[in-house]
Amino acid sequence: AAVQHLGDAVALFRSLGDQQNLFSSLAARAIHSAPEVIETNYSALRTRDECLQDTAEARQLALQTNSLSGQAFVEIVTAQVLNSFGDMGSALAHLQEAQRLATSIDHQQWMVATYGGFGQVYLLLLAPALALPALEAGLAVAQTLGSGYWISSFTSYLAMGCLLTREMARAEGALKTISPWEHIPRTQQERRIAYAWAELALAQGKPQMALQITEQLLVSAPGEWRSQPIPHLLKLKGEALVMLSRLEEAEHAFE
């Protein structure tokens, strides 16, 4: 729904010749289309080329308006899109440029976002030694800003990094600072926290807890696309069912 509304905004701002709001809407549409930011939700199912077309136009408009903040935002979005489609090397290059721009104007929120971007890339590369310092630095700035959005986001990824290093107690302690595992999530960030709780439960050998969280996330996914699978959640469900020796159900979930 966000992607659809942003598409309407893009068309209207284009007709008005409003370049600043146009590039902002293009970048926002791209980021909400990126699969890696919606592990627990339905996807807008836009292609890599469609997303990068948005970011390319947004970058050109940001340059034309001499907006360094806008340029940093577009670089962050481009990195997120590339990371979502598996192009980690290019994603890192865009994050480095975003970090340079954000630092040059002391833009705290975009500096936080670049730390998050680096953390996500390194987690997907299974490199916790690189991911955790970036996530810890970003979380510290987010706490200084008092941003609930960023604090929740960083905490979920930090917990996932701790799972890679087998620091179960640290992961659990981090998640508890946001919400208990039984909490019913109401936002995308809370859904990501719940997803991390389910991954932790699996790692701790608690498949019933993991299954309960995952099934709740599946039935509560917002939107009208019930026929669309949510791969991250179905993988979790399948793994929990395997641990419970419910193999036929696990096979169905994996398929």
Legacy VTK file of the C-alpha trace (Angstrom):
# vtk DataFile Version 3.0
C-alpha trace
ASCII
DATASET POLYDATA
POINTS 255 float
0.000 0.000 0.000
2.886 2.371 0.793
4.443 1.677 -2.595
1.121 2.334 -4.333
0.585 5.654 -2.536
4.172 6.726 -3.158
3.639 5.966 -6.841
0.665 8.333 -6.827
2.812 10.959 -5.099
5.584 10.527 -7.681
3.126 11.195 -10.514
1.688 14.279 -8.794
5.048 15.797 -7.830
6.301 15.152 -11.361
3.329 17.024 -12.825
3.992 19.907 -10.412
7.685 20.045 -11.218
8.453 19.685 -7.495
11.922 18.144 -7.694
12.685 17.908 -3.982
9.519 16.029 -3.057
9.811 13.992 -6.254
13.252 12.595 -5.420
12.198 11.966 -1.829
9.132 10.009 -2.982
11.122 8.050 -5.564
13.687 7.049 -2.952
10.991 6.163 -0.428
9.211 3.990 -3.012
12.458 2.153 -3.714
13.233 1.491 -0.044
9.747 0.145 0.651
10.105 -2.136 -2.363
13.389 -3.637 -1.142
12.827 -7.252 -0.031
15.438 -7.171 2.739
13.477 -4.653 4.825
10.262 -6.693 4.855
11.282 -10.093 6.207
7.966 -10.515 8.018
5.599 -8.767 5.587
4.217 -9.187 2.104
6.322 -7.780 -0.720
5.375 -5.176 -3.307
7.101 -7.545 -5.780
8.892 -4.823 -7.735
11.975 -5.884 -9.657
15.585 -4.891 -9.085
15.540 -2.798 -12.273
12.363 -0.970 -11.238
13.850 -0.108 -7.854
17.168 1.029 -9.320
15.359 3.148 -11.913
13.756 5.008 -9.002
17.079 5.479 -7.204
18.883 6.618 -10.350
16.303 9.329 -11.024
16.242 10.299 -7.346
20.049 10.643 -7.309
20.008 12.905 -10.380
17.307 15.118 -8.860
19.125 15.313 -5.515
22.254 16.458 -7.352
20.277 19.049 -9.302
18.815 20.496 -6.100
22.236 20.502 -4.368
20.785 18.590 -1.426
23.588 16.767 0.389
21.067 15.302 2.829
19.001 14.073 -0.104
22.061 12.615 -1.803
22.988 10.733 1.368
19.431 9.380 1.663
19.461 8.172 -1.951
22.817 6.444 -1.438
21.435 4.643 1.629
18.339 3.572 -0.290
20.400 2.388 -3.265
22.554 0.298 -0.941
19.451 -1.250 0.629
18.036 -2.161 -2.770
21.309 -3.677 -3.982
21.737 -5.606 -0.735
18.203 -6.946 -1.084
19.002 -8.398 -4.486
22.349 -9.869 -3.431
24.765 -7.263 -4.805
26.646 -6.721 -1.535
29.821 -5.267 -3.060
27.982 -2.420 -4.761
25.854 -1.922 -1.659
28.978 -1.373 0.445
30.290 1.197 -2.047
27.057 3.202 -1.846
27.071 2.983 1.953
30.602 4.375 2.053
29.490 7.343 -0.065
26.414 7.809 2.125
28.586 7.805 5.226
30.925 10.383 3.695
28.037 12.689 2.831
26.232 12.261 6.155
29.425 12.883 8.108
30.262 15.995 6.077
26.996 17.648 7.146
26.789 15.953 10.569
23.417 14.422 9.685
22.845 12.154 12.671
19.913 10.174 11.293
21.647 9.302 8.038
24.814 8.427 9.949
22.717 6.006 11.991
21.196 4.591 8.804
24.623 3.935 7.268
25.680 1.993 10.360
22.521 -0.055 9.977
23.225 -0.621 6.306
26.738 -1.878 6.996
25.393 -4.137 9.731
22.773 -5.671 7.435
25.244 -6.334 4.633
27.747 -7.966 6.961
25.056 -10.095 8.605
24.028 -11.444 5.219
27.693 -12.134 4.483
27.832 -14.085 7.785
30.523 -11.728 9.073
29.500 -10.901 12.667
32.967 -9.559 13.497
32.237 -6.722 11.063
28.480 -6.478 11.627
28.433 -6.149 15.406
30.732 -3.088 15.715
28.661 -1.242 13.094
25.397 -2.153 14.817
26.729 -1.233 18.260
27.902 2.162 16.989
24.570 2.811 15.302
22.595 1.784 18.365
24.610 4.179 20.530
23.794 7.109 18.245
20.138 6.030 18.005
19.892 6.008 21.796
21.390 9.495 21.906
18.748 10.635 19.415
16.026 8.864 21.390
14.693 7.291 18.207
12.409 4.358 18.996
12.400 3.351 15.327
16.171 3.047 15.054
16.667 1.592 18.540
14.216 -1.215 17.781
15.689 -1.837 14.335
19.295 -1.978 15.562
18.382 -4.183 18.494
16.794 -6.791 16.235
19.832 -6.924 13.959
22.211 -6.892 16.923
20.420 -9.935 18.307
20.770 -11.697 14.963
24.486 -10.918 14.986
24.799 -12.369 18.475
23.198 -15.575 17.217
26.012 -15.903 14.671
28.552 -15.673 17.497
26.476 -18.007 19.707
26.009 -15.281 22.349
22.510 -16.402 23.286
22.299 -14.575 26.597
23.386 -11.309 24.995
20.832 -11.695 22.199
18.055 -12.413 24.702
19.044 -9.480 26.896
18.991 -7.117 23.923
15.544 -8.238 22.774
14.113 -7.931 26.290
15.010 -4.226 26.282
12.389 -3.766 23.535
9.651 -6.257 24.356
9.050 -9.755 25.794
8.677 -12.577 23.308
4.933 -12.835 24.013
4.318 -9.243 22.898
1.906 -8.919 19.973
3.710 -6.696 17.436
1.919 -3.677 15.969
4.597 -2.150 13.743
7.164 -3.330 11.216
9.961 -2.814 13.752
8.110 -4.806 16.406
7.533 -7.583 13.866
11.265 -7.697 13.214
11.896 -7.978 16.972
9.438 -10.885 17.118
11.224 -12.512 14.174
14.524 -12.245 16.069
12.864 -13.806 19.131
11.798 -16.765 16.978
15.320 -17.204 15.586
16.685 -17.097 19.150
14.135 -19.672 20.309
15.260 -22.045 17.570
18.909 -21.530 18.482
18.050 -22.254 22.135
16.269 -25.484 21.228
12.760 -24.116 21.897
10.905 -25.046 18.692
7.402 -24.718 20.168
8.106 -21.109 21.158
9.594 -20.397 17.725
6.571 -21.946 16.025
4.127 -19.945 18.150
5.831 -16.645 17.307
6.156 -17.483 13.621
2.549 -18.579 13.181
1.376 -15.399 14.921
3.474 -13.323 12.523
2.064 -15.214 9.534
-1.597 -14.780 10.479
-1.146 -11.122 11.449
0.755 -10.001 8.344
-1.043 -6.837 7.184
-2.473 -6.656 3.690
-4.731 -8.532 1.308
-2.180 -10.851 -0.327
-2.804 -14.053 1.586
-1.763 -16.165 -1.400
1.744 -14.635 -1.379
4.316 -16.579 0.665
6.576 -14.813 3.175
9.828 -16.775 2.723
11.661 -15.767 5.926
8.722 -16.801 8.092
8.012 -20.040 6.214
11.670 -21.057 6.546
11.472 -20.444 10.292
8.225 -22.387 10.540
9.710 -25.306 8.640
12.793 -25.417 10.854
10.673 -25.351 14.005
8.477 -28.163 12.689
11.547 -30.269 11.871
12.761 -29.886 15.451
9.298 -30.988 16.595
9.497 -34.044 14.280
6.419 -32.841 12.361
8.129 -33.600 9.089
5.183 -33.576 6.664
4.130 -30.131 7.894
7.732 -28.953 7.673
7.976 -30.159 4.087
4.816 -28.242 3.202
6.156 -25.077 4.809
9.465 -25.353 2.945
7.688 -25.979 -0.377
LINES 1 256
255 0 1 2 3 4 5 6 7 8 9 10 11 12 13 14 15 16 17 18 19 20 21 22 23 24 25 26 27 28 29 30 31 32 33 34 35 36 37 38 39 40 41 42 43 44 45 46 47 48 49 50 51 52 53 54 55 56 57 58 59 60 61 62 63 64 65 66 67 68 69 70 71 72 73 74 75 76 77 78 79 80 81 82 83 84 85 86 87 88 89 90 91 92 93 94 95 96 97 98 99 100 101 102 103 104 105 106 107 108 109 110 111 112 113 114 115 116 117 118 119 120 121 122 123 124 125 126 127 128 129 130 131 132 133 134 135 136 137 138 139 140 141 142 143 144 145 146 147 148 149 150 151 152 153 154 155 156 157 158 159 160 161 162 163 164 165 166 167 168 169 170 171 172 173 174 175 176 177 178 179 180 181 182 183 184 185 186 187 188 189 190 191 192 193 194 195 196 197 198 199 200 201 202 203 204 205 206 207 208 209 210 211 212 213 214 215 216 217 218 219 220 221 222 223 224 225 226 227 228 229 230 231 232 233 234 235 236 237 238 239 240 241 242 243 244 245 246 247 248 249 250 251 252 253 254
